[in-house]
Amino acid sequence: MSIAIRKVQEADFPQLINLFQEFAEFQKTPDRMTNTLEQMQKEKDYFEAFVAVNAEDKIVGYGTWFFTYHTWVGKSLYMDDLYVSPAYRGTGLGRRLFESVLGVAKEGSCHRMRWLVSDWNINAQEFYKKIGASLDHTEMHCELVIK
């Protein structure tokens, strides 16, 4: 199975919107996926990602991130999503995408990399533990929709 990992291009946006919806359904929150192709194009300067592309030029996974500043540690990288389509899970693709994003954090001289994992997603939790991440159960995710 030949899968290439590369930086996202604007031409990838239509496929990614579909994968975002797939991920939202996997997360059991399809109603939260409100992004659109038009919105992505308008806000493209804020979007950073690696995509995993198969031999048929289909995107089968992605890792998204942005730089941030955390008052306790300084410059950090936040990995917003790491998603691999079901047919490609267990192939090492998630690790490859994760390592690509981690490489950005290292190249950017970040002091920390952060992300969220669902409390019900035991497979993802085990994956993150295996790569050396600590899971912190002391904070809760807060969100405010701005209209």
BADREN-954751 format. One record per residue (C-alpha): residue in three letters; x, y, z. Coordinates in steps of 0.001 Angstrom, whole numbers, plus 500000, padded with zeros to 6 digits. Layout:
BEGIN
rovo_east_north_up
ALA_X_Y_Z
...
***
This chain:
BEGIN
rovo_east_north_up
MET_500000_500000_500000
SER_501673_503170_498759
ILE_500626_506269_500697
ALA_502357_509627_500313
ILE_502322_512260_503059
ARG_502510_515843_501834
LYS_501528_519385_502760
VAL_497966_520341_501959
GLN_497141_522253_498776
GLU_494057_524324_498076
ALA_493038_521781_495425
ASP_492660_519264_498301
PHE_489905_521242_500009
PRO_486906_519500_498350
GLN_488157_516075_499429
LEU_489020_517356_502883
ILE_485555_518781_503499
ASN_484207_515270_502927
LEU_486778_513789_505311
PHE_485947_516436_507933
GLN_482329_515288_507749
GLU_483429_511635_507972
PHE_485460_512484_511074
ALA_482550_514369_512643
GLU_480346_511304_512107
PHE_483040_509060_513625
GLN_483092_511405_516628
LYS_479289_511046_516869
THR_478879_514819_516397
PRO_477968_515330_512721
ASP_475932_518451_513534
ARG_479095_520230_514723
MET_480710_520114_511274
THR_479652_523460_509819
ASN_482714_524246_507717
THR_482205_524639_503963
LEU_484431_524647_500915
GLU_483789_528366_500465
GLN_484726_529072_504071
MET_487928_527026_503771
GLN_488934_528917_500646
LYS_488245_532254_502314
GLU_490178_531286_505458
LYS_492971_529283_503780
ASP_495725_531415_505326
TYR_494806_529929_508722
PHE_494802_526297_507606
GLU_497863_524074_507974
ALA_497799_520341_507345
PHE_499477_517242_506050
VAL_497425_514904_503919
ALA_497877_511208_503245
VAL_497253_510399_499584
ASN_496870_506891_498128
ALA_497931_505681_494669
GLU_494570_506805_493200
ASP_495211_510384_494449
LYS_492505_510040_497106
ILE_493099_511678_500482
VAL_492707_508996_503150
GLY_493911_510871_506212
TYR_495069_514221_507514
GLY_496712_515996_510410
THR_495950_519670_511053
TRP_497731_522094_513357
PHE_498405_525681_514331
PHE_500987_527467_516441
THR_499915_528921_519747
TYR_501400_530389_522883
HIS_500761_528824_526280
THR_501554_531036_529232
TRP_503109_528251_531301
VAL_505508_526935_528633
GLY_505672_529388_525723
LYS_505504_528621_522022
SER_503525_525468_521318
LEU_501846_523590_518514
TYR_498231_522503_518767
MET_497249_519511_516658
ASP_493598_520131_515911
ASP_492822_516854_514159
LEU_494494_513582_513311
TYR_492204_511405_511227
VAL_492652_508275_509131
SER_489820_506733_507111
PRO_488695_503376_508545
ALA_490097_501245_505698
TYR_493603_502627_506386
ARG_493696_502316_510176
GLY_496224_499933_511650
THR_498666_500480_508783
GLY_500988_502938_510542
LEU_499488_505866_508654
GLY_498314_507620_511830
ARG_501833_507441_513234
ARG_503293_508833_510004
LEU_500859_511757_510024
PHE_501520_512374_513721
GLU_505279_512355_513168
SER_504879_514821_510293
VAL_503028_517244_512567
LEU_505523_516620_515375
GLY_508290_517507_512921
VAL_506692_520917_512393
ALA_506644_521469_516154
LYS_510305_520536_516439
GLU_511344_522646_513445
GLY_509361_525545_514914
SER_511234_525289_518243
CYS_508027_524558_520134
HIS_508195_523593_523795
ARG_504990_521554_523785
MET_502513_519898_521465
ARG_498902_519544_522573
TRP_495725_517936_521243
LEU_492458_516425_522421
VAL_491302_512828_522408
SER_487753_511668_523078
ASP_487252_509891_526380
TRP_485482_507013_524609
ASN_488193_506540_521939
ILE_490320_503967_523734
ASN_492229_502994_520568
ALA_493399_506574_520062
GLN_494288_506921_523747
GLU_496424_503769_523582
PHE_498079_505020_520381
TYR_499007_508313_522045
LYS_500288_506581_525183
LYS_502426_504264_523044
ILE_504157_507244_521434
GLY_504902_508754_524834
ALA_502076_511251_525348
SER_500540_511809_528757
LEU_496767_512029_529034
ASP_495611_514732_531424
HIS_492156_514262_532915
THR_492186_517479_534968
GLU_490770_519881_532377
MET_487545_519994_530428
HIS_487169_521187_526862
CYS_485160_524434_526659
GLU_483601_525846_523525
LEU_481634_528951_522659
VAL_480010_529272_519263
ILE_480323_532848_517977
LYS_477578_534003_515632
***
